[in-house]
Amino acid sequence: MSEFVRNVRLWFAPQEVRQEGRTPDYRFSLANERTFLAWLRTALALIGGGFAVDQFLPDLRWAWRVGLALALLAAGVLCSLRAVNHWVRCERAMRRGEDLPVSRFPAMLGIAVAVVAIAMVAVVLVGWEG
């Protein structure tokens, strides 16, 4: 847990990341940044999907609508937080000459999105008022 707390502190002090190890090839740092931005785009899409479900499906039962919207919104929030943490972890690993960190988050996010999609398919098949 202390490693996570250190990483969170580094979110707001990226200049401290530079003090570790050696500066990696700038192409790797830029690739890490592009990956970070891709995660943020994914987070924004999930958040937008959550708002879309809530705003554009008013005929959907309240519990279904709110449940699906909150699931998408929560996935977007987690994805955005994970993006920053992953960026810091990868940058530190590159500077130290270590293997890049692995994570279960992509699999968990994929499963969460699949569950929401299956629920939405069920809603469509059963009908809005079902």
Order of alpha helices (4+ residues) and beta strands (2+ residues): alpha-alpha-alpha-alpha
